[in-house]
């Protein structure tokens, strides 16, 4: 008895002399033909294998159809391709390219895991395993760049930043956050910048309750990162840049006690600091009144709180008057506490302001990778999703690194996905090889070819 297959088709009448029909009947085709680049990148990085190695399989061996590393790889690769929901597995289970990404034969190979299986998988990972996986992710990223840069690292900059992850259900540990005016989680993400490179590489992503203080967990994250970086780059200077949410006494005390670590931490304005910067603000107001433009004056002062700071620290400030068309001039003083000794202007403009590009990385995580898709009821399952999304983003950053020197070298991850992963492909498998037939008219063929060669060379 022949198998009954129902296909979908769309009729487009009136376009040409003959009717045009689009039929979805290609069982050996995929819309993610370029995703093999992710597999090659992962072979060089080893990120999925490193994360899977931290997991413990407590299932009954005789009933296991999908190994843990297969499930993890399936989810990470799907997220990188833009399928952030486990529900997408229903359509992708028989996709030949996604089978190849997991290591299965693209045509006769068994289908990938279903949505219920993936949901059980996401909810099976415990806190200790997640901690080890976070450590493994950081170690993988640091080791990758140690090999890439081959000791030519003079400066490593660590940036931590919190971001909001709005929630809309009954997720554990979701609370109302007055700053973001919503119920949310408050994850913190960390990035590394090597020397003066333009890219900031994701190294950690930790989910926190929505009412967590801005500095929650920062000391632990920084301690572990600094320790690993010193082991991998013993001759490099380490610099830490943080926003105002991290200006807690315990964070500053930790940074002061760490040898050979420079730091810059944004400091919220208060009456004492404003009084110390008032003379500079007067000069900025006079200059702005004359020029009719935004003006600023830099300065510095020693500062110590009455109870929480054990000693004086150096605070640099930017006394700024902002002018916008149709609006009154507005005072905008900014303060940064630092142990660096260069001039206030240089420290602020050449070092601290460079962390502004971090916002673009966070936007990529939110809008390119959907890191906020934390809809599981269980908090640790949501942390697991955040880690898998971080691993997928690391793979996308590896693709971007391989595109250096091309027009896509600074493209957003959503653009990279559209250009290099979302390629229609027909998959033909024989005993000897697997062939992906891609469009000859593919507009980014040269860049794709260059990227593939670079990834293969790096992972060989």
N, C-alpha and C positions, 0 to 999 in steps of 0.2 A: 504494500500500500504506500503510495507516494505521499510525502509530507506536504500538507497544505500550508502555503505561505501567503500571507496577505501583505501586499506592499501598498505604500501610499504614493499617490501621483498628483501632480498639479497641472492643469491645462491652461495654456496661455494662448487664447484665440486672438486673431486679428493683428498679430505682430508681423508675421510673414505671410506669404501666400499659402503656406501650409500650417496647420496647427502645431504648436510647440508643446511637448509634454515632458515634464520633469518627473522621473520615477525614482523613488528611494529603494533600489533593489540590489545595490552592490554590497554583498555580504563580505567581500574581501577588501573593502576600502575603508579609509579613515580620514577624518578631517584634521588630524594631528600628525601628519607625516613628518614634520620637522622635530617632533618631540624626541626622536632618537638622540638629538643633541644633548638632552637632559641625561640620558642613560650614559653617554660617553663622559659628560661632565661629572656625573656621580661616580663613575668608575675611577676617575682621577682623584676626586675628593674623598670618597669613601664615607660620605655623611650618613647615608641610610644604613649601611652596615654598622657604623659606629653606634648609631642610635639603637638599632635592633639588638646589638650586643649587650645593651643595658637592661634588656627585658627578660623576664622569666616566664616561661610557658608552663602553666599549670593545667593545661587541658589534657584530656585522655588521648594518648597517642593514637589509638586505633580509630578515633573519630575525627582526626585532624585532616582537613582537606586543603587548608591554606596556612602555610608557615607564617610565623610572626613577621619575618622580614618581607615576605611577599605582601602581606596586608599593609605594612608600613610603607613599602615602596609604592603600592597602588595608590594610597592616599596622598603621599607627597607628590608623586608625578601628576596626579589628577589636579591637585591644588595649583601646581606650577602651570598646568595647561588651562587654568581658569574654571575648573570644576570644584569649587570649594565645598559643596554640599555632598554628604554621603549618599543622598538620594540620586545623584547623577550616576551612581554605579549601576543602576538598572539599565541604562542605555550603553554604558561603557564596558559592561562585563564581557561582551563578545567582540569589542573593538580590537582588530589585529595588532595595531601599533601599541596599544596599552598592554596587550598580552606580552609583546616583546619587551616592553619596559620592565615588566615584572619577571621576565626570564622564561616565559612560556612560548611554545610554538604558536605562531600567529593564526594558523588556520585550524588544524585538528586539536590544538591544545585546549585544555579544560578552561571554561569561562572563569573570569575573575570573581572575587567575592561579591556577594550581594549587599544591599544596604543594611539589612538586619545583622549580618555578620560583621560588617564594619562598625556598626553602632555598638555591638557587644565588645568588639576589640577596643574601641575608644574608651569604654567605661571600665575596662579590665586593668588599666595601668594605675599603679599606686604611687604614693608620694615619693618613696625612696627611689623607685625606678625613674620617675620624672626628674629628680635631682641629678641622678647619674646621667640621664640623657642630656640635661642642660650642660653638664660638665663636658660631656662628649662632643656636643655641638661646638662649644668654645674651643676645645682642644683641636678639633678638626680644622676650624677656620684659622687658628693661630699657626698650626703646622703647615697648612697650605701656603700661607704667606711667608713663613720662614724659608720654605723651599724655593718659593718664587723669587724672593729678594736676595737670597744667598748671602745673608749677613750685611747687606748694604742698607741698614736701617739706623738712622741717627736719632729719629724722634718718632714716638708712638703716642697718638692722642686718643684718649678714652672719652667718649661722650655718652652720658646717660640722659635719658629724657622720659618723663611719664607721658602717657596719652590716655584719652578716654575711650572706653569701649561700651557704648550705651547698650543696656539690656532691656528686654521687653517681655520677660516671662518670669518664671519662678526659679531662676538659677540660684544656686547656693552662693552666699556671700556677695550678692549684689545689693548695694546700698545707694541711698541718695547722696550725691556729691554736690555741695553748694556751689563750688567753683564752676562746674560744668552744667549745673542746673538740670540734672537728669539722674535717673537710676543707672548705674554703670559698674563695670570693673575699671580698675586703674592699673593697667599693665605698665611695666617699665622696660624699655628696650635699650640695648647698649651697642655702640658702634666703635670700630677702630679705624684710625687714619694713619697711614704709614708715610713718614716724611711729609712732603707737601702734595701728595697725590690728591686728585679731585674726588675719588670714590671713598665713601665711608662704608666699611664692611660690617654687616650685622654679625654680632658675636654672642648676644644673649637676648632672651625675651622671657620675662617673668610676669605671670598674671597675678594681680593683687586684688583684694576686696575693694569695693567702691569707696569705702570710707577710710582707706589706708592713708596715713600721713605721706606727704610727698617723698620723704626720705626713707620710708620703710624698706628694709632689705638692702639699702645702698652700700653700707659698709661691708656686708658679706660679699656682694657682687664685686665690689672694687678689690677687696682683699684677694679673692680667688683669681681675678683677671690679672692683677699686678704680679702675683706670684707666678702665674703661667707665662706671662710676658717676659719676666726676668729670666726664667729658665730658657725660653726660646731665643731671646734677644738680650744677652747679658750686657752688651755695650750701649744699648739704646737708652735715651732719655725718655721718661714717661711723663706725660702731661694729662691732667684731668680737667675737663670742662663740664660744669653743671649749671642747671638753671636754678632759680630761686627756691624751688620746692625742696632742694637738697641742702639748703643752707642751715642744717641742724647742727647743734653743738657737737654731737658724736661724730658726724661726718667730717667736720672741720678738724676735730681733734685727731681723728684717724689720719687724715691727709698730712697734718703737721708732723705727725710721728713717723710717717713713712719716709725713709731716706731717699734722696735723689728723685723726688716726685714733685713736679710743679703742678699748681692747681689754680683755677679761676672759677669762682662760684658767684653767681648773681645774688645780690643782697637786696631784700625789700627795703624801700625807703622808710625811715622813721624820723621823728622830730629831731633827734640828735644829728643824724647824718645830713638832714636837710639844712640844719643850722651850720654845719661845717662847710657845706657847699654853697652857702648863700652868697658869698662874695663873688664866686665864679658865676652864679646864676645872674647876678646884677650885670656883670660884664657881658654875658650872653644876651640879656635883654637889650642892653644898649646897642650891641652890634646888630641884633635883629631889627631893632627900630630904624637903624640907619640903612641897612641893606634891604629891608622888606623881605627877607628870606629866612629860612631856618638857619640858626647859628648854634654853635656849641663851643664850650670851653672845657678843657680837661684839667683835672687836678687830683690830689691825693691827700689822705689824712690818716693818722693812726686812730684806731677805734677798738674799744673793748666794751662789751656789755657788762652790766653791773653784777650779774649772778652767773651767767652760763658760759662765758668765755674766760678761761684761766689766764690769758695774757692778751696783750695788744696785738692786733693784726693790721696789715696794710690794706687800706680800702682806696681804690681809685674810683673816680667818678667822672661822669660826663654831664656837665650842666648844659642842658639843651633847651632851646625855645623853638617850638615847632610852629610853622606858619603854613596854612592851607588856604586856598582861595575861598573867599566868602566866610571865613571863620576867624575868630579872635585868636591871637597868639596864645600858645599853651606851653606852660613849663613842663618839661619832661626829664627830670633828673634820673640818672641811672647809676647804680653802685655795684662794684664787683670787688669781692675780697680775694686777695691773691698773695702768694709768696714769691711771685716773680719780681725782679728788680728793674726791669726796663721802664722806659717812660710811660706815663699813663696813656698817652695817645697811642703809642705803638702796641701796648698790651691790649687795649680795648679794640682798636681797629684791625690790627694784623693778626691777633690771636682769638680774642673772645668772639668777635663778630663772625668769624669763619664758621662758627657752629650753626649759623643760620641755615646753611644748606641741609642740616639735619632734618629740617621740616619736610624737605622733598623726599627723603628716605622714608619718613613716617607716613607721608601721603601715599607713597608707593605701597607700603604695607597695608594701609587701609583700603585704598581704592584700586590697587593693582593686584593685591594678594588676598584681600578680604580677611585680614587677621582678626577682625571683629566678629567673625561668624562663630561666636561662642554661645550657642543656643542649647547646649546640653544642660540638663538639670544639675548634674554633678560638677563641682568646681574643678576637680582634678581631671575630669574628662575635657573640660574647657582648656585647662593648662596644656593638656596633651595636644589639643588642636592648635594652640598657639605655637607650640614647639614644632609641630609638623609644618605649619605655615612658615615659620622661621627657616626650617630646613629647605623648603621649596624656594624661599627668597634667596638663600645662599646659593642654590643652583642657578637661579636667574642672574645673580651677580657674577657668577663664574662665566656665564654666557656673555655678559656685557664686557667682562675683562678680556675675553677672547676676541671681541670686536674692536679692540683698540686700533686706531688708525683708519677706521671706516666711518661712514656717515651715521652709523648707529652706535657709536662709542659711548654717547651720553644719553641714549634713548631711555625713556621710562620703561619699566618692566611690562606694562600693558602693550606698549608699542613693540617691544621685543617679541612678545607672544604673538601678536598679529603678524609680524613680519617673518618670523623664523620657525614658529611652532605650528601655526594654523595653516598648514599646507595640505590640500587634498592629495591623497596618495592611494594608489592601488597596490595591494600587497600580494605578491606571488611567491609562494614557498615551494621549493623542490627539495629533494634529498640532499643536494649539495649546498644550497644557499637560499637566502631570503632576499628578494628584490623589491624595493619600493619604487614604483613608477611615479615620478613627480612631474608637474607641468613644465614643459620646456620653456614656456613664456614667463616663468617665475621672475618677478622684477628684481629680487635681491639675490640672484643666483651667485654672483661673484662674492658677496659678503658671506653667504651661507657656506660656500666652498672654502673660503679662507678660515671661517670659524671652525668648521669640521676638521680641517687639517690641524689647526692649532690645538683643539681638544684632544685629538688622537695622539698628537706628538707629546702632549703633557701627560697623558695617562698611559703611554706605552711603557 
